[in-house]
Amino acid sequence: MQKNNIMANIKNLKKDINFVLGDIIEGVYLVDSGANEISKEGNAIIDSAIETFDDLISKVNKRDVENKKAHLKSVKAELEEKAKGLIEKLNKLV
């Protein structure tokens, strides 16, 4: 039962990572939609979101973790922290 719960948590965390960072990237496109191209600052936010995605997904997939539940909790906290920083940058584009 415990393993199924952790597998569900992993699946949900991966979805959260995808949706949150995807929404931030979409936000850049919406903010810069009036211009013919994405601004330099917008591109930096997109690049950072993609790097964050890759980093967090690799952490979620890490197998050699002693306490998987605590590890996933720390990845979720890192997602929230990094997303908040990206959103602050996005808000400055407006």
Summary of the structure (lengths in Angstrom):
residues: 94
radius of gyration: 15.4
end to end distance: 47.1
largest distance: 52.4
contacts: 244
relative contact order: 0.17
helix: 85%
strand: 0%
